[in-house]
Amino acid sequence: MIKCFYADAGLNFKNGTVTCCPRQSDHLAEMDIPSKVFNSEGFRWLRNELDEDRWPRGCDLCRRSEVLGHQSMRQDYSPTPGHLGGGRSPFENLRHVELRFSNSCNMACLHCSEVYSSGWTKKLEGYEPTSEVRYSHLHQLTKEMHRKSPTDTYQMKISIPEMSLIVTDLNENFPNLNMVDFAGGEVTVQKQFIPCLELLSKHPNAENIHISFHTNFNTDFDAKKLWEYLTPFKETTVTVSLDAGKRIYPYFRDGNWDKMRKNIDDFKSMGGHTYLQPTCTTSIYQMLDFYNIWESFLELDVDGYSASIVQSPAYLDPSLVMFDFENEIREEIDRTKELVAHNPEAKKWVNYIDDYVSSENLSSVTAYRNYNSFLLYVKETDKLWNQNFNDFYTDWKMEEGELICLK
């Protein structure tokens, strides 16, 4: 039996469908209120598969992490008491809900896609992928990323009335809910976010609910107003998606570092029940500027740090850079470890990233195919974004389609 907290206790409302967690890619149910989807056919099937010790295809990211000896997302929390016969889970089991209202976003970050970012949609307007792009499976550019198939047209689209139905159902039928996450798009620009917090504050367990949301914190929002809407809840974790240091931030995230930092300072000044943490979503791009990222993180007035690994698309996997440049990256990681040695939180995440890139064991054929796809991806996105890799990276440069280390 494969025990999974999210299979028995989670709902994730994403691009037009509902599944159990952010990493589960199977469309388990069509969009509907929680009480109708929690024990729908797809959710019962998922639980039964795990009971039979079979990994569903949509759970592959957790399976792969565990094969490599890493902790997977399913192991984030202890499993709930379990479900009933036939894969049915009692409503009392539901603990965790994630809501994604739309793909409205003021950025077009290089690890994202048009499914999760309206900025990406604009970038790809009029773009026709070349045969080389299609052959190299650059799924972000062919609009296949985060989609089940080329004919998948699902979109993140939860209107205010639909949001109200979902949250009212949670308030009325799921008494033990204690974690609600929001992701995007960018929640601080989405009109559903504040009304949702208002309605969710009426949940009978509101004082025990942990709110969590991801944001780039690079928009014109009212920090005091946002903080006030979060006060009815037990606590709030604000994960600020930085994924870059000051040097490559405008390249990778297309944003303004100083504006983001001011928003962090304004929100942090409110004090109280919030935990503010920048995160490094780590791809091959981050490994090429690793020291500067963590040096920049340490300058921020925050409560902690977070990090994750880009495993999909495979051509952005951070371990790819180890095949041609292992010694150079090893030196960069070791320098960074010295930098964060005094900070236990930062040290934990730097070690986490080091463990991943040092233990990934892709075959040479697979690695170099993906690495070459990355080189093409840089070339194509630089044209689309009207920017130049070489203007932002100091120790690396692209020359005639090849990556060169300048150290």
C-alpha positions in Angstrom: 0.0 0.0 0.0 1.3 3.5 -1.0 0.1 5.9 1.7 -0.6 9.4 0.5 -1.9 12.3 2.7 -3.2 14.2 -0.4 -5.1 11.2 -1.9 -7.3 10.9 1.2 -7.2 14.5 2.5 -6.7 16.9 -0.4 -8.4 18.7 -3.2 -6.7 20.8 -5.9 -8.7 23.0 -8.2 -6.5 23.8 -11.1 -6.9 24.2 -14.9 -10.5 23.4 -15.3 -10.3 20.1 -13.3 -9.9 18.8 -9.8 -7.2 16.5 -8.6 -5.7 15.8 -5.1 -2.5 17.8 -5.1 -0.3 20.2 -7.2 1.9 17.5 -8.5 -0.8 15.0 -9.5 -1.4 15.4 -13.2 -4.4 13.1 -13.8 -7.7 14.9 -14.3 -9.6 13.1 -11.5 -12.8 15.1 -11.8 -14.4 17.9 -13.7 -14.7 21.2 -11.9 -17.5 21.1 -9.3 -18.2 21.8 -5.6 -16.0 19.8 -3.2 -18.8 17.6 -1.9 -19.4 16.3 -5.4 -15.8 15.6 -6.4 -14.2 14.3 -3.2 -15.6 10.8 -3.7 -16.1 11.0 -7.4 -15.1 8.1 -9.6 -11.6 9.4 -10.4 -10.7 10.0 -6.7 -12.0 6.5 -5.7 -9.9 5.1 -8.5 -6.8 6.9 -7.3 -7.1 5.7 -3.8 -7.8 2.1 -4.9 -4.7 2.2 -7.1 -2.5 3.3 -4.2 -4.1 0.7 -2.0 -3.0 -1.9 -4.5 0.6 -0.6 -4.4 0.3 0.8 -7.9 1.6 4.3 -8.9 -0.9 6.1 -11.1 0.7 7.8 -14.0 -0.2 11.3 -12.6 1.8 10.5 -9.5 5.0 10.0 -11.4 6.9 13.0 -9.9 6.5 11.6 -6.4 7.4 8.1 -7.6 10.6 9.4 -9.3 11.7 11.4 -6.3 11.4 8.4 -4.1 13.3 6.2 -6.6 16.1 8.7 -6.3 16.0 8.5 -2.5 14.4 11.9 -1.9 11.3 12.7 0.1 8.3 13.2 -2.1 5.4 15.5 -1.7 3.1 12.7 -0.6 5.3 12.4 2.5 4.8 16.1 3.5 2.3 15.1 6.2 1.3 12.0 8.1 -1.5 10.1 6.3 -5.1 10.7 7.6 -6.8 7.8 9.4 -7.6 6.3 6.0 -10.6 6.0 3.7 -13.7 3.8 3.6 -14.4 0.8 1.4 -14.4 1.4 -2.4 -11.9 4.2 -2.2 -14.4 6.6 -0.5 -12.9 9.1 2.0 -15.2 10.7 4.7 -15.7 14.4 4.5 -14.1 14.7 7.9 -10.8 13.6 6.3 -10.4 16.7 4.1 -7.6 18.8 5.4 -6.0 20.5 2.4 -7.4 22.5 -0.5 -5.6 24.4 -3.2 -7.4 27.0 -5.4 -6.1 28.4 -8.7 -8.5 31.1 -9.9 -7.0 31.9 -13.3 -3.7 32.3 -15.2 -3.8 36.2 -14.8 -0.2 37.1 -14.1 2.0 40.2 -14.6 5.0 38.0 -15.4 6.2 35.4 -17.9 8.8 33.4 -16.0 11.0 31.1 -17.9 10.0 27.9 -16.1 6.3 28.6 -16.5 3.7 28.1 -19.3 0.7 29.7 -20.9 -1.5 27.4 -18.7 -0.4 29.3 -15.6 0.6 32.7 -16.9 -1.3 35.2 -19.1 2.1 36.8 -19.6 3.1 33.6 -21.4 0.0 33.8 -23.5 1.0 37.2 -24.7 4.5 36.2 -25.4 3.3 33.3 -27.7 0.8 35.4 -29.7 1.7 34.8 -33.3 4.5 32.5 -32.5 4.8 29.4 -34.7 7.1 26.7 -33.4 9.8 25.6 -35.8 10.3 21.9 -36.7 13.4 22.0 -34.5 11.4 23.2 -31.5 8.8 20.5 -32.1 11.5 17.8 -32.6 13.2 18.9 -29.3 9.9 18.7 -27.4 10.0 22.2 -26.1 6.6 21.8 -24.6 6.3 25.3 -23.2 6.7 26.8 -26.7 4.4 24.3 -28.3 1.7 25.0 -25.6 1.8 21.3 -24.5 3.3 22.0 -21.1 0.9 21.2 -18.2 -1.6 19.7 -20.6 -2.7 16.1 -21.1 -2.6 16.2 -24.9 -2.4 18.6 -27.8 -6.2 18.7 -27.8 -6.4 19.6 -24.1 -7.9 23.1 -23.8 -8.6 23.2 -20.1 -8.0 26.6 -18.5 -7.8 27.8 -14.9 -11.0 29.7 -14.7 -13.0 30.1 -11.4 -15.3 33.0 -11.4 -16.4 34.8 -8.2 -19.8 33.0 -8.2 -18.1 29.7 -8.8 -15.6 30.5 -6.0 -18.4 31.3 -3.7 -20.1 28.0 -4.3 -16.8 26.1 -3.7 -16.0 27.9 -0.4 -19.6 27.8 0.9 -19.5 24.0 0.3 -16.3 23.8 2.2 -17.7 25.8 5.1 -20.8 23.7 5.3 -19.5 20.1 4.7 -15.8 19.8 5.6 -15.4 20.6 9.3 -11.7 19.7 9.7 -10.3 21.7 6.8 -7.1 23.3 8.2 -4.9 24.2 5.2 -5.9 26.3 2.2 -3.3 27.2 -0.5 -3.7 29.7 -3.3 -1.6 29.7 -6.4 -1.8 31.2 -9.9 -1.3 33.1 -11.9 -0.6 35.9 -9.6 -3.1 36.1 -6.7 -2.5 39.7 -5.8 -4.0 40.8 -9.2 -6.9 38.4 -9.2 -10.3 39.8 -8.2 -11.4 36.5 -6.6 -8.7 36.4 -3.9 -9.9 38.9 -1.3 -13.6 37.9 -1.6 -12.5 34.3 -1.1 -10.6 35.2 2.1 -13.7 37.0 3.3 -16.0 34.0 2.8 -13.5 31.5 4.0 -13.1 33.4 7.3 -16.7 32.2 8.1 -15.6 28.6 8.1 -16.3 27.0 11.6 -12.6 26.0 11.8 -11.2 29.3 10.5 -9.2 30.0 13.6 -7.3 26.8 13.0 -6.8 27.2 9.2 -3.4 27.8 7.8 -3.5 30.0 4.7 -0.7 29.7 2.2 -0.2 31.5 -1.1 2.5 32.0 -3.7 3.0 35.4 -5.1 5.7 37.3 -7.0 5.0 40.3 -4.7 5.8 42.6 -7.7 2.4 44.2 -8.2 0.7 47.3 -6.9 -1.2 45.9 -4.0 -2.2 47.3 -0.6 0.0 45.4 1.9 -2.0 46.6 5.0 -5.4 45.6 3.4 -4.1 42.2 2.5 -2.7 41.6 6.0 -6.0 42.6 7.5 -7.9 40.0 5.5 -5.6 37.3 6.7 -6.0 38.1 10.4 -9.1 35.7 11.0 -6.9 32.7 10.3 -4.5 30.8 12.5 -1.4 31.8 10.5 -0.3 32.6 6.9 2.7 31.5 4.9 3.5 33.8 2.1 5.9 32.2 -0.4 7.5 34.8 -2.5 8.5 33.3 -5.9 11.9 34.9 -6.6 13.8 32.0 -8.2 16.6 34.4 -8.9 19.0 36.9 -7.3 19.3 40.5 -8.2 21.5 39.7 -11.2 19.2 37.4 -13.2 15.8 38.4 -11.7 14.8 40.7 -14.6 15.9 38.1 -17.1 14.3 35.0 -15.5 11.2 36.6 -14.0 10.8 39.8 -16.0 10.3 41.8 -12.9 11.7 44.7 -10.8 13.8 43.6 -7.8 13.5 46.9 -5.9 9.7 46.9 -6.2 9.5 43.3 -4.9 11.8 44.2 -2.0 9.7 47.2 -1.0 6.5 45.1 -1.0 8.2 42.5 1.3 9.3 45.3 3.7 5.8 46.9 3.7 4.1 43.6 4.4 6.7 42.5 7.0 6.2 45.7 8.9 2.6 44.6 9.7 4.1 41.9 12.0 1.8 39.3 13.6 0.8 36.0 12.3 2.5 35.8 8.9 5.6 33.8 7.8 7.3 35.3 4.8 9.7 33.2 2.8 11.3 33.6 -0.6 11.6 30.5 -2.7 14.1 29.3 -5.3 12.4 27.1 -7.9 15.6 25.6 -9.1 16.2 24.8 -12.7 19.4 24.8 -14.8 19.1 28.5 -15.0 19.5 28.9 -11.3 22.5 26.6 -11.1 24.3 29.0 -13.4 24.0 31.8 -10.9 23.6 29.9 -7.7 25.8 31.9 -5.3 24.3 35.2 -6.3 20.8 33.9 -5.7 21.5 32.9 -2.1 23.5 36.0 -1.5 20.5 38.1 -2.6 18.1 36.0 -0.5 20.1 36.6 2.6 19.8 40.4 2.2 16.0 40.3 2.5 14.1 40.8 5.7 12.2 37.5 5.8 11.3 34.7 8.2 12.8 31.7 6.3 13.4 30.2 2.9 12.1 27.5 0.6 13.2 25.7 -2.5 12.0 23.2 -5.1 13.3 21.4 -8.1 12.2 21.8 -11.7 11.8 18.2 -12.9 9.4 19.0 -15.7 10.1 20.0 -18.4 13.1 17.7 -18.5 15.2 20.2 -20.4 15.2 22.6 -17.4 16.2 20.0 -14.8 19.0 21.5 -12.7 21.1 18.3 -12.8 21.7 18.7 -16.6 24.5 21.2 -16.1 26.5 18.6 -14.1 27.3 16.5 -17.2 29.6 19.1 -18.9 30.4 21.4 -16.0 30.4 19.2 -12.8 33.6 20.7 -11.4 32.5 24.3 -12.0 29.1 23.7 -10.5 30.6 21.8 -7.6 32.8 24.8 -6.9 29.8 27.2 -7.0 27.7 25.0 -4.6 30.6 24.7 -2.2 31.1 28.5 -2.2 27.3 28.9 -1.5 27.5 26.4 1.3 30.1 28.6 3.0 27.9 31.6 2.4 24.8 30.1 4.1 26.7 28.1 6.8 25.4 30.6 9.5 21.8 30.3 8.5 20.2 26.9 9.2 17.2 27.5 7.0 19.1 28.6 3.9 21.7 25.8 4.6 18.9 23.2 4.6 17.7 24.2 1.2 21.1 24.6 -0.4 21.9 21.0 0.8 18.5 19.9 -0.6 19.4 21.2 -4.0 22.9 19.8 -3.8 21.6 16.4 -2.9 19.4 16.4 -6.0 21.8 17.6 -8.6 24.5 15.3 -7.2 22.4 12.2 -7.2 20.3 12.4 -10.4 21.4 9.5 -12.5 20.0 10.2 -16.0 21.7 8.3 -18.8 24.2 10.2 -20.9 22.0 9.9 -24.0 18.9 11.3 -22.2 20.9 14.0 -20.4 22.6 15.4 -23.5 19.3 15.3 -25.5 17.7 17.4 -22.8 20.7 19.6 -22.4 20.7 20.4 -26.1 17.0 21.1 -25.9 17.8 23.6 -23.1 20.3 25.4 -25.4 17.7 25.7 -28.1 15.1 26.9 -25.5 17.5 29.7 -24.4 17.9 30.8 -28.0 14.1 30.7 -28.8 13.0 32.5 -25.6 15.7 35.2 -25.9 14.2 36.1 -29.2 10.6 36.0 -28.0 11.4 37.9 -24.8 13.6 40.3 -26.6 16.5 39.8 -24.2 20.0 38.3 -24.2 21.3 35.6 -21.8 24.8 37.1 -22.1 23.6 40.5 -20.7 22.7 38.9 -17.3 25.1 36.0 -16.6 28.6 37.0 -15.6 30.3 33.6 -15.4 28.6 32.0 -18.4 27.9 32.9 -22.0 26.0 31.5 -25.0 28.2 31.5 -28.1 26.9 30.0 -31.4 24.4 28.0 -29.5 26.8 26.5 -27.0 27.1 27.3 -23.3 30.6 28.4 -22.2 32.0 28.8 -18.7 34.0 32.0 -18.3 35.5 31.1 -14.9 
